[in-house]
Amino acid sequence: MSEKYPDRITMETVEKVKVSPDAATLALKVSGESSVFTTEALKKLKDVKSLIDGLKRLGVDESKLSLENIRVTSKSGMFAGASSVTFTLKLQSLAIADVPQTLALAASTKNISLEDIQWEYSYLETRKLEIMKSAARENKKQALELADALGVRLIAVHSLYPKWDEPNRQAMAGLTRSRSLMKARGPGGGDDSEGFELAMNHSDFLEVVIKAEYRVSEFAA
């Protein structure tokens, strides 16, 4: 062994755990007509007000609600009188327990459809640290066993690299697949509740691969 090229062994370990979201942000597409296009005016549209009232009954705080991507179309080319309007109603960081009822409420409200779901994992950084420690301990254990089998000693960690595979935060791919299946079945083949059920049964995996290189005492000739 030389100082320039010390003897080393490399170990790679994998730790994988199942995780479920604890919150979700929903984007709902709203269509309607209005002559005033401020946020407060759009919240008073019949269908939107019905949805907001329903959310309040569920205990969802109105502060979680925001309007985005407002688009106005005038049939006459002039914004006089009522014009068609579409916008995104975003519900931020709903507790996962509130999501099924919110989706059911949206599905039962006219002119409102689900546009997107983003899963949220508020505990993810804490969980990542936990499984990285576990993977590192297993890595060292295996390195010690290998060193013992080779008749050398571990001296120090030369390098350690974690590689992460985090859970997918997008839910709409699953919903799109579900709706495609329903269309293929033809009339009466199902409704959006199947897509909602698919989304709400969501779980995914958090995985880390730890690759560590250890300096060891000189290998026997």
GROMACS elastic network, one bead per residue, 0.5 to 0.9 nm:
[ bonds ]
;  ai    aj funct       b0    kb
    1     4     6  0.84573   500
    1     5     6  0.66059   500
    1     6     6  0.52339   500
    1     7     6  0.58263   500
    1   217     6  0.79160   500
    1   218     6  0.54057   500
    1   219     6  0.76599   500
    2     5     6  0.51306   500
    2     6     6  0.52813   500
    2     7     6  0.78986   500
    2   218     6  0.88588   500
    3     6     6  0.54983   500
    5     8     6  0.87619   500
    6   215     6  0.66308   500
    6   216     6  0.76231   500
    6   217     6  0.82991   500
    6   218     6  0.78267   500
    7   214     6  0.84767   500
    7   215     6  0.59425   500
    7   216     6  0.56604   500
    7   217     6  0.67237   500
    7   218     6  0.59982   500
    7   219     6  0.70470   500
    8   154     6  0.88472   500
    8   158     6  0.82063   500
    8   213     6  0.65866   500
    8   214     6  0.53736   500
    8   216     6  0.54667   500
    8   217     6  0.83155   500
    8   218     6  0.88404   500
    9   143     6  0.76519   500
    9   146     6  0.85670   500
    9   147     6  0.80684   500
    9   154     6  0.89836   500
    9   212     6  0.84760   500
    9   213     6  0.57797   500
    9   214     6  0.54025   500
    9   215     6  0.67534   500
    9   216     6  0.71310   500
   10   143     6  0.77499   500
   10   211     6  0.71731   500
   10   212     6  0.57166   500
   10   214     6  0.62665   500
   11   139     6  0.63406   500
   11   140     6  0.81562   500
   11   142     6  0.73919   500
   11   143     6  0.63002   500
   11   210     6  0.80491   500
   11   211     6  0.58390   500
   11   212     6  0.54179   500
   11   213     6  0.64401   500
   11   214     6  0.81792   500
   12   139     6  0.66001   500
   12   209     6  0.68755   500
   12   210     6  0.55386   500
   12   212     6  0.63961   500
   12   213     6  0.88344   500
   13   135     6  0.62635   500
   13   136     6  0.77904   500
   13   138     6  0.70565   500
   13   139     6  0.56296   500
   13   142     6  0.86922   500
   13   208     6  0.83422   500
   13   209     6  0.57528   500
   13   210     6  0.52963   500
   13   211     6  0.66848   500
   13   212     6  0.86773   500
   14   135     6  0.63934   500
   14   138     6  0.89306   500
   14   139     6  0.87133   500
   14   207     6  0.71579   500
   14   208     6  0.58203   500
   14   210     6  0.63391   500
   14   211     6  0.89075   500
   15   131     6  0.64554   500
   15   132     6  0.75934   500
   15   134     6  0.75078   500
   15   135     6  0.55730   500
   15   206     6  0.83393   500
   15   207     6  0.56848   500
   15   208     6  0.54504   500
   15   209     6  0.65942   500
   15   210     6  0.82824   500
   16   131     6  0.78425   500
   16   205     6  0.66599   500
   16   206     6  0.57377   500
   16   208     6  0.65475   500
   16   209     6  0.87109   500
   17   131     6  0.80781   500
   17   204     6  0.85387   500
   17   205     6  0.56012   500
   17   206     6  0.54440   500
   17   207     6  0.64788   500
   18   203     6  0.69650   500
   18   204     6  0.57427   500
   18   206     6  0.63392   500
   18   207     6  0.87607   500
   19   121     6  0.84777   500
   19   124     6  0.87526   500
   19   167     6  0.76576   500
   19   203     6  0.58345   500
   19   204     6  0.54442   500
   19   205     6  0.55677   500
   19   206     6  0.66305   500
   20   119     6  0.88345   500
   20   120     6  0.88794   500
   20   121     6  0.74693   500
   20   167     6  0.87813   500
   20   202     6  0.68104   500
   20   204     6  0.63652   500
   20   205     6  0.83302   500
   21    24     6  0.72794   500
   21    96     6  0.70474   500
   21   119     6  0.57998   500
   21   120     6  0.54085   500
   21   122     6  0.80359   500
   21   169     6  0.86069   500
   21   202     6  0.78125   500
   21   203     6  0.71339   500
   21   204     6  0.86486   500
   22    93     6  0.89934   500
   22    94     6  0.85979   500
   22    95     6  0.62605   500
   22    96     6  0.51494   500
   22    97     6  0.81763   500
   22   119     6  0.78902   500
   22   120     6  0.62712   500
   22   121     6  0.56689   500
   22   122     6  0.68776   500
   22   123     6  0.82877   500
   23    92     6  0.88849   500
   23    93     6  0.54456   500
   23    94     6  0.52514   500
   23    97     6  0.80805   500
   23    98     6  0.87275   500
   23    99     6  0.81019   500
   23   118     6  0.86920   500
   23   119     6  0.62765   500
   23   120     6  0.50147   500
   23   121     6  0.66789   500
   23   122     6  0.76825   500
   24    91     6  0.84172   500
   24    92     6  0.71290   500
   24    93     6  0.50651   500
   24    94     6  0.52748   500
   24    95     6  0.67424   500
   24    96     6  0.62790   500
   24    99     6  0.72984   500
   24   117     6  0.66223   500
   24   118     6  0.54991   500
   24   120     6  0.52818   500
   24   121     6  0.85311   500
   25    90     6  0.71193   500
   25    91     6  0.55522   500
   25    94     6  0.61273   500
   25    99     6  0.89985   500
   25   116     6  0.81973   500
   25   117     6  0.57920   500
   25   118     6  0.51420   500
   25   119     6  0.66447   500
   25   120     6  0.75039   500
   26    89     6  0.81508   500
   26    90     6  0.57140   500
   26    91     6  0.51184   500
   26    92     6  0.66803   500
   26    93     6  0.80713   500
   26    94     6  0.79678   500
   26    99     6  0.84882   500
   26   103     6  0.86999   500
   26   114     6  0.76250   500
   26   115     6  0.76979   500
   26   116     6  0.58986   500
   26   118     6  0.65864   500
   26   119     6  0.88965   500
   27    88     6  0.61932   500
   27    89     6  0.57586   500
   27    91     6  0.64533   500
   27    92     6  0.86026   500
   27   113     6  0.87861   500
   27   114     6  0.63926   500
   27   115     6  0.52942   500
   27   117     6  0.63669   500
   27   118     6  0.85106   500
   28    87     6  0.83584   500
   28    88     6  0.55233   500
   28    90     6  0.62061   500
   28    91     6  0.81085   500
   28   106     6  0.78637   500
   28   112     6  0.64174   500
   28   113     6  0.55466   500
   28   115     6  0.51345   500
   28   116     6  0.70315   500
   29    86     6  0.71578   500
   29    87     6  0.59913   500
   29    89     6  0.62826   500
   29    90     6  0.87482   500
   29   111     6  0.80057   500
   29   112     6  0.55634   500
   29   113     6  0.52076   500
   29   114     6  0.61528   500
   29   115     6  0.57344   500
   29   116     6  0.89184   500
   30    47     6  0.84785   500
   30    48     6  0.77654   500
   30    85     6  0.81636   500
   30    86     6  0.54781   500
   30    87     6  0.54212   500
   30    88     6  0.61035   500
   30    89     6  0.68599   500
   30   110     6  0.89050   500
   30   111     6  0.57761   500
   30   113     6  0.67697   500
   31    84     6  0.74729   500
   31    85     6  0.58941   500
   31    87     6  0.68527   500
   31   110     6  0.89244   500
   31   111     6  0.53136   500
   31   112     6  0.67024   500
   31   113     6  0.89798   500
   32    45     6  0.75717   500
   32    46     6  0.89066   500
   32    47     6  0.83185   500
   32    83     6  0.83767   500
   32    84     6  0.58165   500
   32    85     6  0.54212   500
   32    86     6  0.64622   500
   32   111     6  0.69240   500
   33    45     6  0.80426   500
   33    72     6  0.88731   500
   33    82     6  0.58366   500
   33    83     6  0.53124   500
   33    85     6  0.55486   500
   33    86     6  0.84077   500
   34    37     6  0.67964   500
   34    41     6  0.81638   500
   34    42     6  0.74303   500
   34    45     6  0.76491   500
   34    72     6  0.89570   500
   34    81     6  0.78144   500
   34    83     6  0.55446   500
   34    84     6  0.66376   500
   34    85     6  0.68161   500
   35    41     6  0.89186   500
   35    79     6  0.76335   500
   35    80     6  0.72324   500
   35    81     6  0.53348   500
   35    83     6  0.60043   500
   35    84     6  0.87141   500
   36    41     6  0.61327   500
   36    42     6  0.74962   500
   36    81     6  0.88335   500
   36    82     6  0.79874   500
   36    83     6  0.88368   500
   37    40     6  0.81953   500
   37    41     6  0.61423   500
   37    42     6  0.61046   500
   37    70     6  0.81823   500
   37    72     6  0.82488   500
   37    85     6  0.82447   500
   38    41     6  0.51978   500
   38    42     6  0.62183   500
   38    43     6  0.86310   500
   39    42     6  0.52508   500
   39    43     6  0.62091   500
   39    44     6  0.88568   500
   39    66     6  0.83796   500
   39    67     6  0.67002   500
   40    43     6  0.51598   500
   40    44     6  0.66329   500
   41    44     6  0.52613   500
   41    45     6  0.70286   500
   42    45     6  0.53620   500
   42    48     6  0.74727   500
   42    49     6  0.87133   500
   42    67     6  0.86255   500
   43    46     6  0.83137   500
   43    47     6  0.88055   500
   43    48     6  0.56370   500
   43    49     6  0.58749   500
   43    52     6  0.79975   500
   43    67     6  0.86395   500
   44    47     6  0.82293   500
   44    48     6  0.64596   500
   44    49     6  0.52233   500
   44    50     6  0.88026   500
   45    48     6  0.52868   500
   45    49     6  0.58447   500
   45    50     6  0.84045   500
   46    49     6  0.52620   500
   46    50     6  0.61350   500
   46    51     6  0.87056   500
   47    50     6  0.50603   500
   47    51     6  0.62663   500
   47    52     6  0.86978   500
   47   109     6  0.63750   500
   47   110     6  0.62374   500
   47   111     6  0.69491   500
   47   112     6  0.75624   500
   48    51     6  0.50595   500
   48    52     6  0.61306   500
   48    53     6  0.85320   500
   48    89     6  0.87763   500
   48   109     6  0.84037   500
   48   111     6  0.88616   500
   48   112     6  0.80734   500
   49    52     6  0.50305   500
   49    53     6  0.60014   500
   49    54     6  0.84399   500
   50    53     6  0.52116   500
   50    54     6  0.61919   500
   50    55     6  0.86820   500
   50   109     6  0.75449   500
   51    54     6  0.50365   500
   51    55     6  0.61718   500
   51    56     6  0.86690   500
   51   102     6  0.88636   500
   51   105     6  0.69130   500
   51   106     6  0.67417   500
   51   109     6  0.68522   500
   51   112     6  0.89236   500
   52    56     6  0.62050   500
   52    57     6  0.86759   500
   52    60     6  0.88399   500
   52    62     6  0.74755   500
   52    65     6  0.87994   500
   53    56     6  0.51173   500
   53    57     6  0.63768   500
   53    58     6  0.87955   500
   54    57     6  0.51007   500
   54    58     6  0.64275   500
   54    59     6  0.88252   500
   54    60     6  0.88439   500
   54   102     6  0.84121   500
   54   105     6  0.70815   500
   55    59     6  0.63645   500
   55    60     6  0.52551   500
   55    61     6  0.77386   500
   55    62     6  0.79307   500
   55   101     6  0.88493   500
   55   102     6  0.69274   500
   55   105     6  0.80245   500
   56    60     6  0.52630   500
   56    61     6  0.65840   500
   56    62     6  0.71954   500
   57    60     6  0.74567   500
   58    98     6  0.75959   500
   58   101     6  0.78707   500
   58   102     6  0.80899   500
   59    98     6  0.86717   500
   60    63     6  0.85967   500
   60    64     6  0.76316   500
   60    94     6  0.77669   500
   60    98     6  0.78465   500
   61    64     6  0.58746   500
   61    65     6  0.78652   500
   62    65     6  0.54174   500
   62    66     6  0.86035   500
   62    91     6  0.87504   500
   63    66     6  0.77287   500
   63    91     6  0.88640   500
   63    92     6  0.86971   500
   64    90     6  0.78845   500
   64    91     6  0.53989   500
   64    93     6  0.72182   500
   64    94     6  0.77240   500
   65    89     6  0.69337   500
   65    90     6  0.56305   500
   65    92     6  0.64282   500
   66    88     6  0.82646   500
   66    89     6  0.59154   500
   66    90     6  0.52329   500
   66    91     6  0.67016   500
   66    92     6  0.80191   500
   67    70     6  0.74722   500
   67    87     6  0.68241   500
   67    88     6  0.57143   500
   67    90     6  0.61746   500
   68    87     6  0.60059   500
   68    88     6  0.50373   500
   68    89     6  0.64963   500
   68    90     6  0.73168   500
   69    86     6  0.79108   500
   69    87     6  0.52342   500
   69    88     6  0.58643   500
   69    89     6  0.88812   500
   70    85     6  0.70222   500
   70    86     6  0.58895   500
   70    88     6  0.70216   500
   71    84     6  0.82898   500
   71    85     6  0.55408   500
   71    86     6  0.52926   500
   71    87     6  0.61708   500
   72    79     6  0.87308   500
   72    83     6  0.66052   500
   72    84     6  0.57498   500
   72    86     6  0.66632   500
   72    87     6  0.87710   500
   73    76     6  0.89839   500
   73    77     6  0.78928   500
   73    79     6  0.82719   500
   73    83     6  0.58871   500
   73    84     6  0.50847   500
   73    85     6  0.62011   500
   73    86     6  0.85873   500
   74    77     6  0.50717   500
   74    78     6  0.59767   500
   74    79     6  0.58912   500
   74    80     6  0.81961   500
   74    81     6  0.89863   500
   74    82     6  0.79320   500
   74    84     6  0.62608   500
   74    85     6  0.86852   500
   75    78     6  0.76358   500
   75    79     6  0.87204   500
   75    83     6  0.69622   500
   75    84     6  0.78416   500
   76    79     6  0.77724   500
   76    80     6  0.84019   500
   76    83     6  0.88282   500
   77    80     6  0.88349   500
   78    81     6  0.86147   500
   78    83     6  0.88447   500
   79    82     6  0.75455   500
   79    83     6  0.66739   500
   80    83     6  0.76944   500
   88   115     6  0.81320   500
   91    94     6  0.68058   500
   93    96     6  0.85333   500
   93   118     6  0.89487   500
   93   119     6  0.86816   500
   93   120     6  0.73179   500
   94    97     6  0.81020   500
   94    98     6  0.63918   500
   94    99     6  0.65599   500
   95    98     6  0.54578   500
   95    99     6  0.68116   500
   96    99     6  0.52824   500
   96   100     6  0.79005   500
   96   200     6  0.85523   500
   97   100     6  0.69773   500
   97   101     6  0.82322   500
   98   101     6  0.58050   500
   98   102     6  0.61939   500
   98   103     6  0.87783   500
   99   102     6  0.50278   500
   99   103     6  0.60666   500
   99   104     6  0.85463   500
   99   200     6  0.79007   500
  100   103     6  0.52046   500
  100   104     6  0.61815   500
  100   105     6  0.85868   500
  100   196     6  0.73932   500
  100   197     6  0.81603   500
  100   200     6  0.69510   500
  101   105     6  0.60171   500
  101   106     6  0.85601   500
  102   105     6  0.50212   500
  102   106     6  0.61702   500
  102   107     6  0.85673   500
  103   106     6  0.50770   500
  103   107     6  0.60775   500
  103   108     6  0.86524   500
  103   114     6  0.77994   500
  103   193     6  0.86311   500
  103   196     6  0.70622   500
  104   107     6  0.50565   500
  104   108     6  0.62987   500
  104   109     6  0.88392   500
  104   193     6  0.75955   500
  104   196     6  0.82009   500
  105   108     6  0.52533   500
  105   109     6  0.64560   500
  106   109     6  0.52292   500
  106   110     6  0.81681   500
  106   112     6  0.62255   500
  106   113     6  0.66542   500
  106   114     6  0.74581   500
  107   110     6  0.77932   500
  107   112     6  0.71518   500
  107   113     6  0.65670   500
  107   114     6  0.77954   500
  107   192     6  0.74304   500
  107   193     6  0.81896   500
  108   112     6  0.84860   500
  109   112     6  0.59930   500
  109   113     6  0.83242   500
  110   113     6  0.82611   500
  114   117     6  0.80375   500
  115   172     6  0.80257   500
  116   170     6  0.80337   500
  116   171     6  0.72704   500
  116   172     6  0.58828   500
  117   169     6  0.82223   500
  117   170     6  0.64184   500
  117   171     6  0.54168   500
  117   172     6  0.62651   500
  117   199     6  0.85543   500
  118   169     6  0.53972   500
  118   170     6  0.52486   500
  118   171     6  0.62902   500
  118   172     6  0.83458   500
  119   168     6  0.78892   500
  119   170     6  0.64249   500
  119   171     6  0.70366   500
  120   123     6  0.89914   500
  120   124     6  0.88295   500
  120   169     6  0.67346   500
  121   124     6  0.53534   500
  121   125     6  0.86648   500
  121   167     6  0.89834   500
  121   169     6  0.86811   500
  122   125     6  0.77236   500
  122   126     6  0.87876   500
  123   126     6  0.55524   500
  123   127     6  0.62292   500
  123   128     6  0.87214   500
  124   127     6  0.50124   500
  124   128     6  0.59997   500
  124   129     6  0.86705   500
  124   206     6  0.87618   500
  125   128     6  0.50250   500
  125   129     6  0.63639   500
  125   130     6  0.87479   500
  126   129     6  0.53011   500
  126   130     6  0.64246   500
  126   131     6  0.89666   500
  127   130     6  0.50398   500
  127   131     6  0.63119   500
  127   132     6  0.85101   500
  127   206     6  0.87812   500
  128   131     6  0.53825   500
  128   132     6  0.59926   500
  128   133     6  0.85669   500
  128   164     6  0.88586   500
  128   206     6  0.78390   500
  128   207     6  0.85500   500
  128   208     6  0.81310   500
  129   132     6  0.51408   500
  129   133     6  0.62013   500
  129   134     6  0.86555   500
  130   133     6  0.53427   500
  130   134     6  0.63522   500
  130   135     6  0.87509   500
  131   135     6  0.59842   500
  131   136     6  0.84059   500
  131   206     6  0.89223   500
  131   207     6  0.82562   500
  131   208     6  0.74677   500
  132   135     6  0.50556   500
  132   136     6  0.60059   500
  132   137     6  0.85471   500
  132   162     6  0.76330   500
  132   208     6  0.67199   500
  132   209     6  0.84984   500
  132   210     6  0.76463   500
  133   136     6  0.50588   500
  133   137     6  0.61458   500
  133   138     6  0.86329   500
  134   137     6  0.51992   500
  134   138     6  0.62957   500
  134   139     6  0.85695   500
  135   138     6  0.51223   500
  135   139     6  0.60244   500
  135   140     6  0.86671   500
  135   208     6  0.76281   500
  135   209     6  0.77021   500
  135   210     6  0.65031   500
  136   140     6  0.61963   500
  136   141     6  0.85616   500
  136   160     6  0.88778   500
  136   210     6  0.66394   500
  136   211     6  0.88433   500
  136   212     6  0.83614   500
  137   140     6  0.52117   500
  137   141     6  0.61758   500
  137   142     6  0.87081   500
  138   142     6  0.62049   500
  138   143     6  0.85269   500
  139   142     6  0.52861   500
  139   143     6  0.61513   500
  139   144     6  0.86938   500
  139   210     6  0.73225   500
  139   211     6  0.80468   500
  139   212     6  0.73616   500
  140   144     6  0.61121   500
  140   145     6  0.86020   500
  140   212     6  0.84137   500
  141   144     6  0.52186   500
  141   145     6  0.63366   500
  141   146     6  0.87181   500
  142   145     6  0.50652   500
  142   146     6  0.61493   500
  142   147     6  0.85210   500
  143   146     6  0.50888   500
  143   147     6  0.60050   500
  143   148     6  0.85058   500
  143   154     6  0.79199   500
  143   212     6  0.89670   500
  143   214     6  0.78677   500
  144   147     6  0.50309   500
  144   148     6  0.60806   500
  144   149     6  0.85789   500
  144   153     6  0.78248   500
  144   154     6  0.68641   500
  145   148     6  0.51444   500
  145   149     6  0.62593   500
  145   150     6  0.86914   500
  146   149     6  0.50250   500
  146   150     6  0.61853   500
  146   151     6  0.85716   500
  146   152     6  0.87399   500
  147   150     6  0.50043   500
  147   151     6  0.60243   500
  147   152     6  0.51391   500
  147   153     6  0.59471   500
  147   154     6  0.67062   500
  147   216     6  0.77220   500
  148   151     6  0.50106   500
  148   152     6  0.60601   500
  148   153     6  0.70822   500
  148   154     6  0.89850   500
  149   152     6  0.78712   500
  150   153     6  0.87825   500
  150   219     6  0.77468   500
  150   220     6  0.87449   500
  151   217     6  0.89904   500
  151   219     6  0.75978   500
  151   220     6  0.78769   500
  152   216     6  0.63038   500
  152   217     6  0.54340   500
  152   218     6  0.68253   500
  152   219     6  0.63983   500
  152   220     6  0.81718   500
  153   215     6  0.85694   500
  153   216     6  0.53478   500
  153   217     6  0.52604   500
  153   218     6  0.83812   500
  154   157     6  0.81727   500
  154   214     6  0.66469   500
  154   215     6  0.61420   500
  154   217     6  0.66324   500
  155   214     6  0.72244   500
  155   215     6  0.53967   500
  155   216     6  0.50748   500
  155   217     6  0.66001   500
  156   213     6  0.88633   500
  156   214     6  0.57587   500
  156   215     6  0.52510   500
  156   216     6  0.71947   500
  157   160     6  0.72785   500
  157   212     6  0.72147   500
  157   213     6  0.61148   500
  157   215     6  0.61208   500
  158   212     6  0.75639   500
  158   213     6  0.53504   500
  158   214     6  0.51103   500
  158   215     6  0.58775   500
  159   211     6  0.81558   500
  159   212     6  0.56344   500
  159   213     6  0.51590   500
  159   214     6  0.70863   500
  160   210     6  0.69630   500
  160   211     6  0.57024   500
  160   213     6  0.63610   500
  160   214     6  0.87598   500
  161   209     6  0.81033   500
  161   210     6  0.58018   500
  161   211     6  0.52865   500
  161   212     6  0.63877   500
  162   208     6  0.63033   500
  162   209     6  0.56064   500
  162   211     6  0.64685   500
  162   212     6  0.86338   500
  163   207     6  0.82475   500
  163   208     6  0.54882   500
  163   209     6  0.50677   500
  163   210     6  0.65209   500
  163   211     6  0.81819   500
  164   206     6  0.76090   500
  164   207     6  0.58188   500
  164   209     6  0.65762   500
  164   210     6  0.89498   500
  165   205     6  0.79207   500
  165   206     6  0.59517   500
  165   207     6  0.50509   500
  165   208     6  0.63064   500
  165   209     6  0.84936   500
  166   169     6  0.88358   500
  166   204     6  0.85069   500
  166   205     6  0.68385   500
  166   207     6  0.64910   500
  166   208     6  0.84671   500
  167   203     6  0.82834   500
  167   204     6  0.53829   500
  167   205     6  0.54409   500
  167   206     6  0.56675   500
  167   207     6  0.85265   500
  168   171     6  0.79047   500
  168   204     6  0.70369   500
  168   205     6  0.84612   500
  170   173     6  0.69815   500
  170   174     6  0.86359   500
  171   174     6  0.58601   500
  171   175     6  0.67374   500
  171   199     6  0.61556   500
  171   202     6  0.80430   500
  172   176     6  0.59450   500
  172   177     6  0.85187   500
  172   199     6  0.79369   500
  173   176     6  0.51572   500
  173   177     6  0.63427   500
  173   178     6  0.87277   500
  174   177     6  0.51873   500
  174   178     6  0.62753   500
  174   179     6  0.87461   500
  174   195     6  0.74090   500
  174   198     6  0.68438   500
  174   199     6  0.67485   500
  175   178     6  0.50654   500
  175   179     6  0.62153   500
  175   180     6  0.86085   500
  175   192     6  0.85810   500
  175   194     6  0.83649   500
  175   196     6  0.71588   500
  175   198     6  0.68656   500
  175   199     6  0.66036   500
  176   179     6  0.51604   500
  176   180     6  0.61339   500
  176   181     6  0.86777   500
  176   195     6  0.77489   500
  177   180     6  0.51099   500
  177   181     6  0.63431   500
  177   182     6  0.87646   500
  177   195     6  0.82979   500
  178   181     6  0.52163   500
  178   182     6  0.63887   500
  178   183     6  0.88683   500
  178   192     6  0.84769   500
  178   194     6  0.68681   500
  178   195     6  0.53876   500
  178   198     6  0.76003   500
  179   183     6  0.62539   500
  179   184     6  0.86293   500
  179   190     6  0.86761   500
  179   191     6  0.80413   500
  179   192     6  0.72467   500
  179   194     6  0.80818   500
  179   195     6  0.65675   500
  180   183     6  0.51702   500
  180   184     6  0.62738   500
  180   185     6  0.88157   500
  181   184     6  0.50707   500
  181   185     6  0.64403   500
  181   189     6  0.84977   500
  182   185     6  0.51865   500
  182   186     6  0.68046   500
  182   187     6  0.84647   500
  182   188     6  0.85116   500
  182   189     6  0.53262   500
  182   190     6  0.57363   500
  182   191     6  0.73202   500
  182   192     6  0.88412   500
  182   194     6  0.86849   500
  183   186     6  0.53014   500
  183   187     6  0.75855   500
  183   189     6  0.71152   500
  183   190     6  0.84721   500
  184   187     6  0.89490   500
  184   189     6  0.79946   500
  185   188     6  0.77215   500
  185   190     6  0.81167   500
  186   189     6  0.55394   500
  186   190     6  0.87468   500
  187   190     6  0.79579   500
  188   191     6  0.80049   500
  190   193     6  0.78567   500
  190   194     6  0.70161   500
  191   194     6  0.61691   500
  191   195     6  0.77442   500
  192   195     6  0.51356   500
  192   196     6  0.62470   500
  192   197     6  0.86072   500
  193   197     6  0.59806   500
  193   198     6  0.84788   500
  194   197     6  0.50753   500
  194   198     6  0.61952   500
  194   199     6  0.86469   500
  195   198     6  0.50523   500
  195   199     6  0.62426   500
  195   200     6  0.86806   500
  196   199     6  0.50519   500
  196   200     6  0.61235   500
  196   201     6  0.86629   500
  197   200     6  0.51274   500
  197   201     6  0.62165   500
  197   202     6  0.88298   500
  198   201     6  0.54498   500
  198   202     6  0.68444   500
  199   202     6  0.54251   500
  200   203     6  0.86717   500
  216   219     6  0.80208   500
  218   221     6  0.86891   500
